[in-house]
Amino acid sequence: MTSASNEEPSANWGECMEAAVEIARKAGQVIREAVKHDKCVTTKSSAVDLVTETDHLVENLIISSLRAKYPSHSFIGEESSAAGEKCCLTDNPTWIIDPIDGTCNFVHSFPMVAVSIGFAVNKELEFGVIYHCLEENLYTARKGHGAFCNGLKLQVSKETDLSKALILTEIGAKRDPETLKIFLGNMERFLKAHVHGIRVIGSATLALCQIAAGAAEAYYQFGLHCWDIAAAAVIIREAGGNVIDTSGGPLDLMSRRVVAAGTQEMANHIAQMLETITYERDDYNANNL
């Protein structure tokens, strides 16, 4: 039986998406101003897992604004989770927020920086908003309504030949020798398959938007979080693409692994070639209390 908290008509999710667009633009303004100045940088899980005062400021801005509008909704935020809040996806309408995707880029003023806001109901993703704030490109998608960038419809690449593919990935914060060996081995496998190229741009959400836009054929990563993939998964699917687990099965938002591609054939081919890098699930602590 559906709980009372998620009995709102689905038409309301469009209103929620409009609220997400509005707050993403406001957050982008804060980030555009902050990137011009010196940053106070600290670390989280490792020396390369960076966080700034702007990450916290922007997350607080987004969550406080949305909570004022939707007090019964749930929230998962990157910095809140890093501070110890449970990362738990329930049937309740849930906002999944990355205040600054590409914090390392932000620290160095490298322009691939985005705000990402995903929204799920009954554990199903309903819409996604990603704002490439330094370039002012707004990516949006709502389930069943298509995907757009600045109002222009997005369409994935329909290439199925791996040797004609441009593949995107990210290194991740885990840099121990065994992880690096597997990461480089996966990359070597694709290079030996004569893919056109491999790119690392430092922002998972913006890399995934390139799949939706047809600018690259596939993306894979181990070690990303639910807030890196939630909004982008809707955008890719609504652009005609596929988002799956690296095992080849359905996407598990909390598994910290993903393959995205324009076609199912390409997604399956990528998944079959990957050696797994193991990460603790995002909901591990929530499931083990």
C-alpha positions as CSV (number, residue, x, y, z in Angstrom):
1,M,0.0,0.0,0.0
2,T,1.3,3.5,-0.9
3,S,2.1,5.5,2.2
4,A,0.4,8.8,2.9
5,S,3.7,10.7,2.3
6,N,3.8,9.8,-1.4
7,E,0.2,10.1,-2.4
8,E,0.6,13.5,-4.0
9,P,-0.5,13.3,-7.7
10,S,2.4,12.8,-10.1
11,A,1.5,16.2,-11.8
12,N,3.0,17.8,-8.7
13,W,6.5,16.4,-9.6
14,G,6.5,18.9,-12.5
15,E,6.1,21.6,-9.9
16,C,8.9,20.1,-7.9
17,M,11.1,20.1,-11.0
18,E,10.4,23.8,-11.5
19,A,11.5,24.4,-7.9
20,A,14.7,22.4,-8.5
21,V,15.5,24.5,-11.6
22,E,15.0,27.7,-9.7
23,I,17.2,26.7,-6.8
24,A,19.9,25.1,-9.1
25,R,20.2,28.5,-10.9
26,K,20.5,30.3,-7.5
27,A,23.2,27.8,-6.4
28,G,25.0,28.3,-9.7
29,Q,25.2,32.1,-9.0
30,V,26.8,31.4,-5.7
31,I,29.4,29.0,-7.3
32,R,30.2,31.4,-10.1
33,E,31.0,34.1,-7.6
34,A,32.9,31.8,-5.3
35,V,35.1,30.4,-8.0
36,K,36.7,33.8,-8.5
37,H,38.1,33.9,-4.9
38,D,40.4,31.8,-2.7
39,K,38.9,28.7,-1.3
40,C,39.1,27.1,2.1
41,V,39.8,23.5,1.2
42,T,39.7,20.5,3.5
43,T,39.5,16.7,2.8
44,K,37.1,13.9,3.5
45,S,37.8,10.2,2.8
46,S,41.3,10.8,1.3
47,A,43.8,13.5,0.4
48,V,42.2,13.9,-3.0
49,D,38.5,13.9,-1.8
50,L,38.1,17.6,-1.4
51,V,35.5,19.8,0.2
52,T,35.2,23.6,0.5
53,E,33.1,26.0,2.5
54,T,31.1,26.6,-0.7
55,D,30.0,22.9,-0.9
56,H,28.5,23.3,2.5
57,L,27.0,26.7,1.8
58,V,25.3,25.5,-1.4
59,E,24.0,22.3,0.0
60,N,22.5,24.2,2.9
61,L,20.9,26.7,0.5
62,I,19.4,24.0,-1.7
63,I,18.1,21.8,1.2
64,S,16.7,24.7,3.3
65,S,14.9,26.2,0.3
66,L,13.3,22.9,-0.8
67,R,12.5,21.8,2.8
68,A,10.6,25.1,3.3
69,K,8.4,24.2,0.3
70,Y,8.2,20.4,0.9
71,P,8.6,19.8,4.6
72,S,7.3,16.1,4.4
73,H,10.0,15.2,1.8
74,S,13.3,13.4,2.5
75,F,16.8,14.6,1.5
76,I,20.1,13.0,0.7
77,G,22.9,15.4,0.3
78,E,26.6,14.7,-0.3
79,E,27.9,16.9,2.5
80,S,25.2,15.8,5.0
81,S,26.1,12.2,4.3
82,A,29.8,12.9,4.7
83,A,28.9,14.5,8.1
84,G,27.2,11.3,9.2
85,E,23.6,11.5,8.2
86,K,22.1,8.2,7.0
87,C,22.1,7.8,3.2
88,C,18.8,5.8,2.9
89,L,16.4,5.8,0.0
90,T,12.8,5.1,1.0
91,D,9.4,5.3,-0.7
92,N,9.0,8.9,0.5
93,P,9.6,11.6,-2.1
94,T,13.4,12.1,-1.8
95,W,15.7,14.8,-3.1
96,I,19.2,13.6,-4.0
97,I,21.6,16.5,-4.1
98,D,25.2,17.1,-5.1
99,P,25.9,20.8,-4.3
100,I,29.1,21.0,-6.3
101,D,30.0,18.1,-8.6
102,G,33.6,18.6,-9.5
103,T,34.9,20.1,-6.3
104,C,38.5,19.5,-7.4
105,N,37.7,21.3,-10.6
106,F,36.1,24.1,-8.6
107,V,39.2,24.5,-6.4
108,H,41.4,24.9,-9.5
109,S,38.8,27.0,-11.4
110,F,38.6,24.3,-14.1
111,P,35.2,24.9,-15.6
112,M,33.6,21.4,-15.4
113,V,31.5,22.2,-12.3
114,A,27.8,21.4,-11.8
115,V,24.9,21.4,-9.3
116,S,23.0,18.2,-9.5
117,I,19.4,17.6,-8.1
118,G,17.7,14.3,-8.5
119,F,14.2,13.3,-7.3
120,A,12.8,9.9,-6.5
121,V,9.4,8.6,-5.3
122,N,8.8,5.0,-4.3
123,K,12.6,4.5,-5.0
124,E,12.0,5.4,-8.7
125,L,13.7,8.4,-10.2
126,E,11.2,10.9,-11.4
127,F,13.3,13.9,-12.7
128,G,16.8,15.3,-12.8
129,V,18.2,18.8,-13.0
130,I,21.9,19.4,-13.6
131,Y,23.2,23.0,-13.9
132,H,26.7,23.5,-15.5
133,C,27.0,26.7,-13.6
134,L,30.2,28.1,-15.1
135,E,28.9,27.7,-18.7
136,E,25.3,28.3,-17.7
137,N,24.0,25.1,-19.4
138,L,20.9,23.7,-17.8
139,Y,20.2,19.9,-18.3
140,T,16.7,18.8,-17.4
141,A,14.5,15.7,-17.7
142,R,11.3,14.3,-16.2
143,K,10.2,10.7,-16.7
144,G,8.1,10.4,-19.8
145,H,8.7,14.0,-20.9
146,G,12.1,14.0,-22.7
147,A,15.5,15.4,-21.9
148,F,16.7,18.9,-22.7
149,C,19.7,21.3,-22.5
150,N,18.7,24.9,-22.4
151,G,15.3,23.9,-23.8
152,L,16.8,21.9,-26.8
153,K,15.9,18.2,-26.9
154,L,18.7,15.8,-26.2
155,Q,19.4,12.6,-28.2
156,V,22.0,9.9,-27.4
157,S,24.4,8.4,-29.9
158,K,23.1,5.2,-31.5
159,E,26.6,3.9,-32.2
160,T,27.0,0.2,-31.3
161,D,30.6,-0.4,-32.6
162,L,33.0,-0.1,-29.7
163,S,35.9,0.8,-32.0
164,K,34.0,4.0,-33.0
165,A,33.2,5.0,-29.4
166,L,34.4,7.9,-27.3
167,I,34.3,6.6,-23.7
168,L,34.2,8.8,-20.5
169,T,35.2,7.7,-17.0
170,E,36.5,9.1,-13.7
171,I,39.4,8.0,-11.5
172,G,37.7,8.4,-8.1
173,A,39.2,9.1,-4.7
174,K,40.5,5.6,-4.0
175,R,44.2,5.5,-5.2
176,D,45.7,2.5,-3.4
177,P,48.0,0.3,-5.7
178,E,45.4,-2.4,-6.2
179,T,42.6,0.0,-7.2
180,L,44.9,1.9,-9.5
181,K,46.0,-1.4,-11.1
182,I,42.4,-2.4,-11.8
183,F,41.4,1.1,-13.0
184,L,44.4,1.2,-15.5
185,G,43.7,-2.3,-16.6
186,N,40.1,-1.5,-17.5
187,M,41.3,1.6,-19.4
188,E,44.0,-0.5,-21.2
189,R,41.3,-3.0,-22.3
190,F,39.4,-0.3,-24.0
191,L,42.5,1.2,-25.6
192,K,43.4,-2.2,-27.0
193,A,39.9,-2.5,-28.4
194,H,40.8,0.6,-30.4
195,V,38.1,2.9,-29.1
196,H,38.4,6.4,-30.5
197,G,39.4,7.8,-27.1
198,I,38.9,7.9,-23.4
199,R,38.2,11.1,-21.5
200,V,38.3,12.1,-17.8
201,I,36.8,15.5,-17.1
202,G,36.4,15.5,-13.3
203,S,32.6,15.8,-13.0
204,A,30.6,12.6,-13.2
205,T,27.3,14.4,-13.7
206,L,28.6,16.5,-16.6
207,A,30.3,13.5,-18.2
208,L,26.9,11.7,-18.0
209,C,25.2,14.7,-19.6
210,Q,27.6,14.3,-22.6
211,I,26.2,10.8,-23.0
212,A,22.7,12.2,-23.1
213,A,23.8,14.8,-25.6
214,G,25.3,12.3,-28.0
215,A,28.8,13.8,-27.6
216,A,30.2,10.5,-26.3
217,E,29.0,6.9,-26.6
218,A,29.6,5.5,-23.1
219,Y,30.5,6.2,-19.5
220,Y,31.6,3.8,-16.7
221,Q,32.7,4.3,-13.1
222,F,33.3,2.6,-9.8
223,G,33.2,4.7,-6.7
224,L,30.7,7.4,-7.6
225,H,27.7,8.1,-5.2
226,C,24.0,8.2,-5.6
227,W,24.1,12.0,-5.8
228,D,26.5,11.7,-8.8
229,I,24.1,9.5,-10.8
230,A,20.5,10.2,-9.7
231,A,19.7,13.3,-11.8
232,A,21.9,12.2,-14.8
233,A,20.2,8.7,-15.0
234,V,16.8,10.4,-15.7
235,I,18.4,12.7,-18.3
236,I,20.1,9.8,-20.1
237,R,17.1,7.6,-20.1
238,E,14.8,10.4,-21.4
239,A,17.4,11.1,-24.2
240,G,17.0,7.5,-25.3
241,G,20.0,6.0,-23.5
242,N,20.6,3.2,-21.1
243,V,21.9,3.2,-17.5
244,I,22.8,-0.1,-15.9
245,D,25.0,-1.7,-13.2
246,T,28.5,-2.7,-14.2
247,S,27.4,-6.4,-13.7
248,G,25.0,-5.9,-16.7
249,G,21.9,-5.9,-14.4
250,P,19.6,-3.0,-13.6
251,L,21.0,0.2,-12.1
252,D,21.3,0.1,-8.3
253,L,21.5,3.7,-7.2
254,M,23.3,2.8,-4.0
255,S,25.8,0.4,-5.4
256,R,28.4,3.0,-6.4
257,R,28.9,1.7,-9.9
258,V,27.4,2.4,-13.2
259,V,27.6,2.0,-17.0
260,A,25.7,4.5,-19.2
261,A,25.6,4.4,-23.0
262,G,23.5,5.5,-25.9
263,T,22.5,1.9,-26.8
264,Q,21.9,-1.3,-24.8
265,E,24.5,-3.1,-27.0
266,M,27.2,-0.6,-26.1
267,A,26.3,-0.6,-22.4
268,N,26.4,-4.4,-22.3
269,H,29.7,-4.5,-24.2
270,I,31.3,-2.0,-21.8
271,A,30.0,-3.9,-18.7
272,Q,31.4,-7.2,-20.0
273,M,34.9,-5.8,-20.3
274,L,35.1,-4.3,-16.8
275,E,37.0,-5.7,-13.8
276,T,35.1,-4.7,-10.7
277,I,36.5,-2.2,-8.1
278,T,34.7,-2.8,-4.8
279,Y,33.4,0.1,-2.8
280,E,31.2,0.2,0.3
281,R,27.5,0.9,-0.7
282,D,26.1,4.3,-0.1
283,D,23.4,2.8,2.1
284,Y,25.7,0.5,4.0
285,N,25.5,2.4,7.3
286,A,21.7,2.8,7.0
287,N,21.3,-1.0,6.4
288,N,23.6,-2.0,9.3
289,L,22.3,0.1,12.2
